[in-house]
Every structure is written in structure tokens, then in C-alpha cells.
């Protein structure tokens, strides 16, 4: 449905009943201010090193440092296979904000949880004389339920409003900003440190943040602000407990979102615009655990003259009661606000809440039903047509009794967008795009563990393509594997952290053929580590069969040219042949299907991977030596195993003989189950010297570090590689403690045991603001 364009006087007539917005009738919260300080200890070299690991409150970075002399700072922000090095200055003497708690996520595959990686800082100046202190200021307040509360906010700290949930199911958090030129970021966090919802409020706007609870316990609302022209800002909040309306299958609900920010002043007849909270409606749905369902909806928002007033933009949002994203946040998504379809399945019995937020007499309709959603056809072209829709959405269910791999072919890869999702037993919502392609060998495979899935395709059906879903099994253990041309098969093999492997794939067919195939390596989370395209062949020679020209390919994993290091658990080796040619008749392509046999071996390669290895343990400052021997390969690789201490910054000094060049130095570490790699271009940021003598620095994020060093040697004598590793005194940034419950105190009364200080006038109609004076905790950084 499409709204009509209303003349200004008709729009005024429609909203005459909404003549005014009441004054904010809220009490001012009692604010409890805390300051946490940490003095950092420099190393003997005059530099100060700080390690900061992620924390549940990493959503903000309000830490500040106070320093007694001008400083230069280097920040090493760790990523998946590098660090991002940035530099900045702390000029003069003063206090400056430093982001000790940024959140950068790394993904290890669509089936992995997100990993937040640490940061190292290096502070220094020319005199090596300075004091350096981290300061965290945090303000807490009690957040009442079903009652408005106003707070005064300063921009140099986060604010935490704490509240207890008992049996409440769903909340609306009404947020009222009292000024322009400011942005508020607001998050709701559950007792386990997981985000239930997030909103950004710009200028003097008013909005509603809907969120579902996650069981009883203490929750908190985290608030931060930026961009204001005033240091003192104000905000009013109301936490409303609501009961969502349940929509059973077959039900339809219609309604109107009343209210407007556009009205006539009853005293003077002038047209005025007054910020007002939108209206929200929430409906909850649940399907059978084995049967998908759908919510279809339409929205009609009146279109007012933009020269007079831009109406509130209607939103349609969906969340869940016990479903969480890989980041740890509660599942949350925004749907098309103009109308659409929402296919879902309560895989683990979860509830989905759909909330529409808007005003201006916006009308809506929601229809919940259980259609007969078909099972996905496998291995045959699918033709999808709906000519009366510019964009159509199709759904298929897929129930897998064994681990599988899928490749999607299409005659037009631009026509449809496909995605697949499920909810695992631990409640984590898994979603991935399916990358189809017109060329089978270029289609990106996806690993699908045993379980139930829902596939959604959306696109134009004016010229519908043919789409083929090719599914192949994943079997346990290496060995002989049959696979047809145009299919994909995988084998599952056990893997360990920081282990190098050798993979051999051999064509077994005793035929005069050559086969071309993709070989993929996946980790257990579905992350593709390697994709190679190889051709293998056999040919008869008398009574024997010989390679034509090669019938085996070998892959070595984990080396600096590939960085395809497996994690602890299992990996998958997948083979997908796409063509077969006859070796005895001009390499013409064979028609029809052809079954190929391959033998796969997967072996630990650590003992054979390096020209030499040595071990170093933290606590010893002795040199370690790698004897190079007489040159063998033009390029040689050596491994240094470091038994390190996580959170320590290290200096590595080396002296060599009989080395022409150092071609690569890489550091492999394991952090929270994630293999983190520092490639040479990162370590080179801190490298001084040349091939004969030099040093570099890096920070350990795990207790086991593999330093892999690649050398070029041209001389004919034995050489040496001597290494001295020295740990620096490294301060661990101490995060402020997790919030604990602060009771709300209506009317501005102070909590017992605190000395209240009146600092200003009221917001709305209330008389005073009560602020609790500062409590200071002092901490001192500890050297590694």
C-alpha cells in the first residue's frame, strides 16, 4: 500500500487531537561517580609498555591518560594476520583520551564466534622522565522500571543505569534527548555481559529501543555521548515493561501508530513541531522446531510535505528471547520498513519478537502463517518465477543427516541473493551468504554441519535464472574417496594448534584421462584456508599405469606463503572435479558423468617442515643458537618456539653468519582459540638492522609463540643464527570492575552512606539533582 500526499491543512486537521506534548515529569537520578586510576611503570629503557585485553565493557573507550611531560605513543592493534600500527602524540602536559578498550572482531569462519583481539601501547619521550597514569571515570545510577528518570551527563565518561529483572519478558526503553548538537549511544547489557539492544539518538530526538530479556538478574544501560557543544548534557529515560501480543499461526493483526510531532499551537494557531516519542507495537511468534513459518506484513506511512515537516521514519525490527549472534549480542535485525516477508524457524524453540515503531497515523498489517515450505531440491536446476513482483522471496528447508558441503550454480549470478541460516543448540544464530556462480569451478563451497537449515533467496524473477544446489558428503578420515565430476566431497581429519601438515591427493583411476579439480582446505568453522586448482592424469604404459604428467599433488599448510594454519579440532579436505579429458584423443572433454577416485593422506609435518628448530623459555636471557649447517635449499626455514608469557612485549635481537638475506619473519600465536598471525610486514614495522645483525619487537598474546624465519643462503660454509629474546616490563591495563546493582532513589533522595551534593536545577518539573561525590580506587601496573 502507498500513502497519499496530504495537503498541509489536511495534515493539521488529522492531528488536531494531538495539540501538545506534556512536560517531562521525571525525577532526577542519584548519580554515583567513581574514578579508577592506574599508574604505569616504565621499563629500564625509559619506555612504558601497556597491554590491554578485551573486556565485557569494550563498547566504549573513555579511558584517559594523565602525563607529566610530552609523549609519543605507538599503538599496535592486533588483527587476524597483522597488526595496525598507528602513532600519535601527547603534547605538553595534560590529560588525553586513549582508546584502551576498542572492539575489533576477527572471524574464523561462519560457524565460529567472533574473537576480539588485544592491543599493545608503547609510550616514550626524549628525556625518559615522566609520570603516566590511566584514569577511568564512570557514573552509575539506579534505573527504575515504569518510571521516568532524568540524568545530567558529562562527556568524559560512560554512564551505567542498573536495574533488576525478575519475570519481565520485554521492555521499551524510551529515550528523550533535551538538546541539539549531540549524539547519545545507548546499549542494554544482560547479566552475562551480552548486548540486548543498541540505539543512537541524534540531536534533540526521542526514540524507543525495544529489547527482550534473557532471564532474571542485574541488567544495565550503558550511555555515552559525543559531539556536543556543551560539556553538560541531559537525558530522560523510561524503562517500560510490556507484554508482547502473541500471534499464533493463521492470525492477522492490523492497527494504527497514533501520535504526531506536527501540531497547531492552541494559543496562537501557529504550526509547531514538538519532539515526541513514537508509538511501538510488539508481536511474538514461534514456529514448530522442524517446520519454518513466515510473517508477512505491510506498512502505510502518510507522506507529508517535506517543506513543512519530515515525518518519523517507521522501523520494523526483529529480535529473539534466547538467540544470540556470534559476537555475543542478542539476535537483532532491521526488516524492510515498507513491508515484506520474514521467514524464520524456531530451531531451538526460541521466540521471535517483531516490533513496529512509528507515528503519524501509520497503518500496519501482520499475518503469521505456516506455509508448505518445500525441501530444497538437490542436484537439479530450479526455476523460480513470480512475474507480478519486482523482487520475490523464496524459502526452502534443508535437513542434513550428515556433515556436507554445498556449491551453488546458476545461469545468472546477479539475479538472486541466497542466504542460509540456523540456530545451534547453544542458541547462536548462524547466517551465511551462498556465493553462486555461472562457472561450477568458481562457485564458492560452504561447509554445513549436521542439522536443520532454512535457505532464503531474493531477487528479480522477470528473467529468472536456473539455479542448481550441489550437495556432497563429508566423511570421516582420509583414504580413498570416490567423487563424480560436477560434485564435491570432503574428508574430516583431526587437527591441532600450531601444527604444520602435509596433504597428498592422488588420482587412482587407471584410465587414459586427466581430471581438473579444485582442492579446498576448511577449518572446523567453515573458513576456507586454501583453494588450489590442479590437473592430475594417468596413462597406460605397456601393462603399467604412469602419471600423465602428474597424478599427485602435495600441499603444505601453515607456511608464510599461505598462512593456512588449522585450529584445535578438525579440518576438512574437499575435492570438486569439474572436467575430465581423454589423454589419447587430443584431450577432448569426455561427455556425461564420470566417477573419479582419489587417495588422500593427511600427516603431521612439524618434524620435516624446517631446516632447524630451537626453543626459548621466558625467564632466561641467554642466547639461543640455530646451527645452519651447509647450505641446502636456496631458501631455508627455521623455527623458534617461544614459551612466552601472554601480555608481554619482547625484543628479539639476532646475529647471523652465512646469511644473504632474511626473506620473512612471521609470528604464530593462539588467542581465545583463534590462530593469530603477525606477518613480516607487521614485524618489519619494528625492525632495525640487516641480514647480519638486527632486532625487532612484538607483543605475545599467548604463552606459546612460533617465530618462523625464512633465509636465503648462497655461501658454501656452515652458518649460524644467534637470537637473544628480552622481555620488557609490561603493564596490564586493569579494566574497571563490572557494574553492580545501584538501587533507584525516586525524587532525588541520596543513598545511605553517601554525602549528596546539589549541583543544579531540575529537568522538567522536579527540583534538584543529587550527585554522589567521588570514590577513588588506586591501582598500580605490574611488570611482566
N, C-alpha and C positions, 0 to 999 in steps of 0.2 A: 504494500500500500504506500501511497505517496501523499504527503501532507500538502494542503493547499496554501497558497501565498496569501496571507491575510493583510488587508489594509491596516495602517496604524490605528485608526479609530475602532476597527473591529477587534483588534488585539486588545485594546484598552477595555472594550466592553466585556470581553471574555474574562477579564481578571479583576473586575471591579470588587469582587468579594475579598480579594487579597489586597486590602488598602494599606496595610502597614505590617512591618515586622517588629515583633516585641523586642524590647531591650534585653540584652543578655542578663539573665538573672542567675548568676553563678557566684559561688563563694570562692575566695582566693585560697589557693592551696598553701599549706605549710611546706616550705622548701628546706631541705636538709642538704647543706653544702659540705662537700668533703674535698680535701686536697691531698693527693698522694705524691710524694717526692721520692726520687731515687738518684743518688749521687753515683756518677760513673767513675771508675778507676782507670787511669791510663796505663798503658804498657810501659816498660822501661825505655822504649824507643820514643816516647812522648806522644804517641798516637793513642786514641781511645777507640776500642772496637766494641760494637754493640750487636748482639744477636737478638732478633725478635721472632718468636714462633707465633703462628696464628692462635686466635682466641675466640671464644664464642661471641664476644662483642666486637669483632673485627669489622663491623659495619660502619664504624666511624674512625676517624684518625685525628682526634683532637689533642693528642699529646703535644706538649711544648717543651723546649729545652731552654734553660737559663744558662748563660755563659758569661764568663768574666773577661774574655778577650775575643777579638775577631777570629773566626774559624773558617776552615774549608772542610767540606763534607763530601764523601763519596758514598753512594748508595748502591748496593748490589742486590737487585730484586730478582730472586730466583724464579725461573720458568721451567718448562718441560725439558728443554735440551739446551739451555743457555742461561745467562743472567743478563738483565738490562742494567747497564751501568749509567748512572747519572751523577752529576756533580752540581753542587750549589754552595753558596757562601752564607755564613752567619756574620753579617757585618757589625762592626763596632762592638758595643757591649749591650746586651739586652736579652730579650726573650723572643723566640721564633717557633712557629708551629712546625713540627716534624712528623711525618706520617709513619709512625711505628706500627700501625695496625691496618694497613691496606689489605684488601681481599683480592688476590689474583688466583683464579682457579685453573687447574690443569685437568684435562680429561684423558683417561687411559682407555677409552672405548665407550660405546654407548651403554654398556652394561656395568660400567664402573661408577663408583661415587666420585664426586668432584674432590680434588685434593687442593688444599690451599698451601702454598709453599712459603718458606721463611724469607727473611730479609737480613742482610748484614749492613752495618754502617761503619764508616771509618771517619773519625773526627781528628783534625790536626791543625796546627798553626806553625808559624815560623819560629816561635820562641819556646814552644813546648811547655809553656806556663799558662795554665788556665784552670778554672773550675767549671764543671759541666754537670748539670742536674736536669733530669726529666721531671716534668710537672704534669700531673693529670688532675683536672678539676671536674668533679661530677656532682650533679644535683639530683636528689631523689625527692619524690613526693608520693603521698598516698592517693591512688586513683579510685574514687568511689564508683559504684555501679548504679546506673539510672539516676544520676545527679550531675549537673553541670559543675565544672571546676575551671577556674582561670589561673593561669600561671604567668609570671614575668620571666622572660628568657633572656639570658646573655649569650653572646655568640661564641664565647671562648670555651664552651663545654657542652657535653651531651646531658640530656635530662631523662631520668627514668621514673615513670609513673608505675607503681606496683599495685597489683590487685590480685585477689584470690578468687579462683574459680572452683565451685563445688559441683553443681549439676547443670550449669548453664551450657546450652548447646551452641548458640550462635550469637554474635554481637554485631551491632553497628557502632562504630566509633565516629561520632560527629566531630568535625574539626573546624574551628572558626578562627581565621586569621584576622587580626584587628588593624592591619596596616598594609600599605603597598610597599613595593621595593624590597621584598623579602621572599625567600623560599624556605619552607619547612619540609624536612624529610622525616617521615614518621613510620616506625616499624613496630609491629607487635610480636613479641617473643614468648614462646611457651616455656614450661619448666625445664625442658631438655635443651634449651638454647636454640631452638629451631624457629625460624621466622614464619608466622601465621599470615601476615599481610603487610603490605607496604603502600604508602601514599606519598605523593609530592603535592604540596599546597603552595601555589604561587600568589604573591601579592596579597590582596585582601579577600581571597576566595574562601568559600565554605564548601566542604565536601563531606562525604560519608565513606568510610573504609569498612567494608563487610569482612568478617572473618569467622571461621569455625574454630571451636576449641579443640584441644587434644587431651581431654581428661582433666581431672582436678589437679590443683596445685597453684603455685605462685607464677603469674604472668607479669610481664612488664611492657610498657610502652616506651620506646626509645625515641627521643626527639632531638634533632639538631637543626640548626638554621645557618643560612649564609646569604650574602648578597644584600643585606640591609644597609640603609644609610644611618640608622640609629643603632647604638650599642644595646639598647634596652627594647625588647620586643614583647608582645603579649599574644596569648593564645588561649582560647577556651575549648575545652574538650567535654564531651558527654559520651559515656560508655553505656549503650542501651542493650540490655538483654532482650532478645526477640525469639519467638517460636516460629521457625520456618513452616510454611504450608506444604504439606506432603501431597505430591502429585502421583497418584497411582497410574499404572498403565491404562490407557484408554481415556484419561481425563484431559479436559481442556479448561484453561482459565484465561479470563480476559479482565482487563482493568485499565485505569487511567492514573497517571502520575500527576497528582494535583500540585498546585503551587506555582508561583512565578516570582521572578526578581524584577518584573516590569509592572509598574502600577501608576495610578494617578494620586497625587497628593491631595487628601481630602480637605486640606486647609486652603490650598491655592489653586487647585486644578492643574498644576504643572505635571508633566510626565517625569517620573523619577525612577531610578534604578537602585534597588537596595539589595545587597548581598543576602542570600537566603539559602538555607540548607536544602538540598534536593530531597526528593522522596525516594525511598528504596522499598523494593518488594523481593522477598527471597522464597524460593520454592526448592524442595528437596526431592530427589528421585533416586531410585535404586532398581537395578535390574537383577535378574537371575544370574548366579555366578557363571553359568555356562551359556547364557544367551544374551547377545547385545540388545540394546534398546536405543531409542532416539528421542530427542526433544526437538520439535520443530517450532519456530517462533517467528513472529512478525512484529515490527515496531513502526509506529507512525508518529513522527515528531513534527508539530506545526512549524512552518518556515516563516519567521518574522522578518521585517525589513532590516537588513544589516546596518543601514544608516542610523537606525534608532537603537537597536539592541541585538547583540549576538546571543542567542539562547544557550542555555546549558547543554553541553553535548551529552546525549544519552549514552550510557555504558551498559553492556551486558557482560557479567563476569561469572566465572565458574570456579569453585574450589571444592574441597573434599573434607571429610571428617578425619580420616586416618591414612591419607595418601600423601606421600612426600616426594619431592624432586631429588635427583642425585646430589644437589647442593645441600640437602638437609632442610630446605624450606618446604612449607606445606604446598601441595599442588595448587596452582593458581593460574588461570588463563583468562584472556580477554576474547570474547566472541565478537562476531560482526554486529555492530550496534543497529544496523538497518534491518536485520532479520537473517535467518539461516537455519542450519541444522546442526545439532550437537549429538553425534554418535558416541556412545560410551558403553562400557561393560563393567559391572561391579565384580571384577575378577576375584577379589578377596572379601566380598560382601560389603564394600565401602559405600558410603552415601555421597552423592554429588549435590552441591547446592548451586543454584543458578540465581543470581541477583541482578535485577534491572534497577538502574539508578538514573533519575532524571526528573523533569518537571514540565511546566508549560502545557499541561493537559496532554502529554504524550500518552498515546494508547498502545496497548500491547496485547498479544495473544500467545499463549504457550500450550502446546499439545504434546503430551507424553504418550508414547505407544511402543509396542513391541512388534516390529515388522518381521517378516520371514527373511532374515538376512542370510544369503547363501554362503555356502562354504567356498573358499577360493579355489577355482579350477587350476590345476597344476599341469604344466607342460603343453597346454593348448592355447591358441590365440583367443583372446577375449575381445568382443566388440561391444562397446558401451555407447548407447545413443539416448539422448534426451533433447530433441531439437527445439523444444519450446523454452529451454533455459539457456541463457548465455553461458552460465557456468553451472555445471551439475556436480553433485557429490554422490559417490557410490561407496558402499561398505561391503566388506567380506570378512567372514570369520575364518580363522586358521587354528586348528587344534593339532599340535605336534606330539606324537608319542615318543619321539627320539630327537636328539640334537640334530640340527640341519643347517644347511647353507642355501641361500637363495640368490639367484641372479634374475634380473627383470629385463626382458627385451621389448622393444616397441618399434612401430613403424614411424613414430614421430615423438621424440623425447621432449619436445616443447609443449605438447598438448595437455599432458596430465602431470600433476604433482601427487606422488604417492607417499604415504607415511604409515608406519606400523607402530602399535603401542600395546603395552600390557602393564599390569601391576603385579609385582612379585610378592612372594609370601611375606616378606619383611615390610610390605607397604610402599616400596619405592616404585614410582611411576617411571616406566622406561618408554622413551619415544625416539624414533629414528626415521629419517627420510630414506626412501628407497630410490637409489640413483639408477634410473633406467637408461638404456642407450640403444640406438639403432643397430649397433655392431655388438654381437654377442661377446666378443673378447674384450670390449671396452666397458661392458656393464659391470658396475661395482658390486661384488657379492657382500652379503650380510650374514653374520652368524646368529642363529636363532636357537637358544636352548629349548629343551623340552618344556611345553606349556601351551597356554591358550593366548591367541593374539587377535587383534582387530586391525584390519587394513582399511584405510580411507584413501580414496582417490578423488581429486577435484580438478576440474579443467573444462575446456570447451569441447562440446560434443557436436559442433556444427560440421566438423570434418573429423570424426572420431578415428583414432588410430587403432591398430591391433596390438594388444599387449599380451605377452607370454611370461608367466611366472614359472621359472625353472627351479625346482627344489631337489636337493641332493642330501644324502645322509652323512652324518659324522659318526664314524665307527671308532672303537677303542683300539689303540695300539697300532704301531707301524707294521709293515709287512706287505704282502701282495694285495693290490686294490684294483678291482675292475671298474671302468667308467666308460660310458658311451660318449661319442663326440656330441657336443652341444649340451652336455650335462656338467655337473660339478659334484665332487665327492671330497670329504675331508677325513683325516685321521687325527685322533686326540692323543697327545703324548704328554707325559709328566714333565714339569719344568721347575727350576729353582732360580732364586735371585742370583744375580751377578755370576751367571754361568754361560759360557760360550758353547754353542752347539754346532755340529756338522750334520747337514741334511743331504742325503743322497736319494735321487729319484732316477730309476732305471726303467726303460721301456722293455717289456717282456715279450711282446708279440713276435713270433717267428714268422714274419711276413716281410715282403719287399715293400715296406711302407715307411713314410716319415710322418710323424704327427707333430702338430704345433699346438701348444697349450700354455695357459697361464698357471704359474705356481704361486700360491699365496701363503703367507705366514700370518696367523692371527694369534693374539694373546687370548686369555680366557674371558676378557671383557669385550671381545669383538673388535679390537683395534687392529687394523691391518699394519703389520710391521714390515712386510716385504711383498712385492709383486714383480715377478720376472716372467718374461715371455721367452720360451725356449722351444727349439725343434729337435726332436730325437728320432732316430731311424735305425732300422736293421736291414740287412741284405744277405741273401744266401750266397755262400762261397763254397762250392762243392757240396759236401754233406754237412757243413757247419754254417752257423749264423754269426755274422760280424756286424760291428757298428757301422752306420752309414750317416754321416761320418762319425757321429757320436750317438751313443744310446744311453748315456748317463750324464746328469748334471749334478754339481755339488754346490751347496750354499753353506757359508759360514756366517753365523749370526753374532751380532754384538760388536762388530769391529767399527773403527772410526769412519769407514766409508758408508756404513749402513745404519749404525746405531739402533739395530733391531733387537734389543735386549728383552728377553722374556721375564715375566714376573714369577712369583712363587705360586704354583698351582698346576696349570696345564696350558699347552699351546695347541694350535690346530694347523696342520699342513693340508692345504686344499689343492686339488688338481682339477683344471677345467679345460679339456681339449676342445678346440674349435675348428680344426680341419685335419684331414688325412690325405696324403698324396701317395701315388704309386711310384716306386723308385725305378721301375723297369720300363715305363712307357711315358717318358717325357714329363714326369712329375704332374700328371693330370690329377685333378681332385676326384677322389672316389665318390660315387653317388650314394645317397641313403645313409642309414645309420651304420656305425662301426664301433664295435666294442674293443677297447684297449685295456691292456693290463700293465700296471706299474708296480714296481717294488720300491718301498720307501723305508729308509733307515734313518734313525734319529739318535745321535750319540753325544755324550758329554765330550767337549773338545778342549777343556781347560788345559789338560796336560800336554796337548800338542799345538796349542794356539800361539805360543810365544817362544821367542828365541832365548828368553831368560826371565826369571822371576825372582823377587826378593820381598821381604816383609819388614815393616816398621811398626813399632808399638809406641803409643803415646806414653810419655814419661821418660823416654830415653832421648838424649840429644846427640847420640853417637851417629857417625856417618854410616850409611849402608852402601854396599857396593854391588854393582851388577857387572860381572866379567863378560865382556862382549865376545871374546874368542875371535878366531879368524873370520873375516867377512864371508858370509854365505850368500843369502839373498841380497840383492841390491838394496832392498828395503827390509828392515828388521823391526820387530815389535817386541817391546819389553813391558812387563807388568810389575808394578809396585803395589802390594797390598798394605794398606794403612789400617791399623787398629786404632782408630781415632776416637775422639770424644765429641759427640754431636754438640753443635753450638759453639765451636772453637774456630778462630781464624788462624790459619797456618801460613808460614813462609817456607817455600821449597827452594833450596839452593843446590845447584848441580855443577859438577866439573867433569869434563869428558876428555877422552883421548881416542883418536881414530874414529871421529865422527865428522862427516862432511856437513850434515845439516840435520836439524830437528824438524821433522815434517808435520808432526801432530802430537799434541798432548791433550788427553781427554780424561775427565774425572767422572766415574760412575758411582752413584750413591742410591740408597733406598730410603725413601721418606714416606711414612704412613702407607706402606705397601706400594708405593709408586717409584719406579726406577727413574731417577733424575740424572741427567747428563749435562755436564759442562763441556761444551766443545772447545776446540782450540781457539776459536775467535773470541771466546769469553776469557779464557785464561791468558790469552795474549794481551788483554787489556792491562794486566798487571805484570807483564813480562819485561824484564830488562836483561840485556846481555846478548850473547850469540850462541852458536852451537858448541863452543868450547867451554863457556862459563856463563852462568846467568842465574836468575831467580824469578819466581812468580809467587803469587799469593792466592789463596781461596779459602772459603769457609766450609767446614764439614757440617752437613745436615744429618748425617747418620754416623754410627760407630764403626762402620766398615766402608772404606773408600778404596776403589780401584783406580789407580793412576796408570793409564796406558800411554806409552811413549813410543812413537814411530820415528826411526832414524834412517838416514841414508849414509852408507859407508862405502868408501872407494879404496881406502888404503889396504895393504896386504898384511898387516900385522894385527896382533891382538890388541883390543882396546879396553876401555873401562868407562863406567858411568857411575860416578860417586854422588850421593844425594844426602843432604842434611835437611831434616824437617824440624822446624822450630815452632811451637805453639805460642801465640800471643795471649796475653791476658785479655779475656773476652767477657764483657758484661752481658748477662742475660737480662733483657728488658722484662721487668716484672709487671704484668698486667694488673690493673686494679682488681680487687676481688669481685666475684659475681654479686649482683644485687640481692639483697634480702628484703623481706617484707617491711614496708613502711605504711602504717595504717593511715587512712584518710582522716582528716580532722575538720569536719564541716564548720563553716563560719569563721575559719581562720584561727582556731584555738591551737596553741602550741602543745607539742607532745611533752609528757612529763620528763624531767631531767634535762631539758634544753632551755636555753635562755633566748627568748624571742626578741627580735629587733624589728621595729616598724620602719619600713623604708619607703613607703609611697602611698598614693591614693588608690582608690578602688577601680576595678573594671566593672562596668555596668552599674549596679545599684548597691554593691557591697562596700563596706567602709575601709577595710585595712588589708594589707598584705603582710603575712608573717613569714620571716625568713630565719632559719636556724643558723647560728654562727658556725664558723669553720672548725672542723675536726681534722687534724693533720696526722698522717702516718708517715714515718720516715723509713726509707729502705736504702740499703747500700748495695751497689753492684758487686758481685762476687767474681773473682778471676777464675778462668778455667784451669 
